[in-house]
């Protein structure tokens, strides 16, 4: 069923992504995507010349979430960064249910060029977002000077990007909005409660 303000191409991509996540990329045919989208195969081919083009469009749909988050963050404040991450989590939560990790691994095997473009786009968006985090933290005097930024970048990358593919989180059905809210809290405040230091007598 079409959604409000959804173009035909977006409807096709949503149907394809739903099937890819539920039944796998190899096992999903263009005919099945057309039926799932409620249109003819000819209509699908009018927008996408082949299955690889459809897979590429699905990957662009996934990486687009990260690219929009990076584009909207300008490093003005940590509050703005929090909002960007919250919006990113919300958008990712609206993705069709299914095993994203297995889907991406299958795309990597079947369409390595498509997967590489997806990975590069997501990495570039991540780096842009991380730069904005540093700018905002420095501006607010919140950036610790005793941390290795190479390590912090790797941790940020794992937290922001890899968590959506984490098998444990996928199986636990934790919402991605909650994932990103937790990530934001951990980065801003850590996981340990502050306690008064008790000095020995």
N, C-alpha and C positions, 0 to 999 in steps of 0.2 A: 504494500500500500504506500503510495507516495506521501511524503511529508510536506508540510507547508513551506513554500518558497524553495523546494528542492528541484533542481534542474534534472533533466533526463539523464545526463551523464552522472550526476551525483547519485541518482537513484540506482543506476547500474553498478557503480562502484560500491555503494552500500550493500547491495545484494551480493555482489561478488565477495566482499570482505566477510559478510556473515557466513557464506558457504565455505570459504577458505578456512575460517577459524573453526567451524563446526565439523566439517568433513575432510578437510585437507585440500591442498592446491591441486595435486595430481588427480585426485578423484573427482574434482569438480570440472564439468565441461561448460563451454560457453552456452550451450543449449539450456543447461540447468540454471545458469545465471539469468538467462533471459526469462525462463519460466518463473524463477523466484522474484524477479523484478516486475513481472506481470506485463511483459512485452515480447515481441518476436525476436528471433535470433538476428534477423536482418537489421533491426533497430540497433541492437548491441554492436554489430559490425559497422554500422554507420558512424559510431563514436569511437570504436576501438578496433583496429585492423586485425588483431589476433589476440590470443590468450595472454601472450607476453605483455602486450600493451595494457591489458586489463590488470595484470599483476603489478605492472609499473605504476598504474594509477592508484591502486590500493596502497602501495608503498608510499607514494606521494601524499596520500591521505593521512598516513601514519606520521610521516616526518613533518607534515604541515603543522601538526599540533605544536611541535617543538619550535619550528620556524616562526610561528605566530607569537609564541611566548617570548622569543628572543627579540622580535621586532617591536613588541609593545613595551619591553623593559628598557628604560633609558638611564638607569643607575641614579635616579634622582633621590631615592630614599629606600631604606630597607622595607618600609611599609609597602612601597610599590613592588619590590621584589616578592614580598609575601603574596601580594595580590596576583602577580604573574604566575607564581607557582600554584596558587590555589585554582586559578583559571585553567592552567595546564592540566592539573589533576581532574578538574571537572570535565574537560573535553575528552581526556583519555577514559574517564569513567563512562562516557557515552558511546564508546566503541562497542561493537557487538561482542557478546560473550563468547568465550572459546579460549583455546590454548595459543596465545600469541607467540610464545617461545617456539613451540612446535611448528607453527605456521612460518615464522621467519627462518627457522632452520631448513624447512623444506624449500622455501624460496631461494635460500643460499645455495642449496644443492642443484635445483632445477634451473634457476636463472641467476647465475653468479653476477653478471653485469648489472642486472636490476638491483640485486641486493647491495652491491657495492655503491651504487648511486644513492640508495636509501641510507646506508650507513654513513656515507660522506656528508649527506645533507643533515642528518641528525647530529653528527659530530660537530659540524660547523655551527649549527644552531646552539648546541651545548656550549661551545667555546664562547660564543657571543653572549650567552646568558651568564656564564661564569664571569666574564669580564665586567658585566654590569653589576653583578653581586660585589665584586671587589671595589668597583668605583663607589657604589653606595656605602659599603662598609667603611672605606677610607674617609669618605665625606662626613660620616657620622662619628668618626673616631672609634669605630667598633671593631676594627681589624687588629687582631693580635699580631705582634711583631715576632713572636717566638715560634711561629709555625712555618713549616716548609710548604710553600705554595704549590709545589709540584705534587706533594702528597695530598694537600687539600683539594686540588683540582681532580685528582683521581678519585677521591672519596665523593666529591660532589657529582662527578660523572656516574659513579656507581649508584649513588642515591637517586639522582634525578632520572637517569636513563635506563639503568639495568634493572631497577626494581620492577618495572612493568613486565619484564620477562622472567622474573624469579619464579621458579616452579612452586616453591613453598607458598608464596603469596597468591599465585594463580589458583592453587588447590584450596586455599583457605577462604577464597571469595572476599578478601578484604577489598573495600572500594578504593579506587585509585585516588579519590579525593582525600580519603583518610590517610593513605600512604603519603601524599604530598604534604598534608597538614603535619604529619609526624616528622617528615624530613625537615620541614621548615623549623619546627620547634627544636629538633635536635641540633640543627646548625646554629640556631640563634641562642639556645640556652643550655645545650648539653643534655645529658641524661641523669646526672647526679644532682640531688638537692643540695643547696648550699647549707652547710652546718657551721656552727661556731667552732673554731679551733680550740681544742682543750690542751693546754700546755701541761707537761708533767711537772710535778712539784719538785 
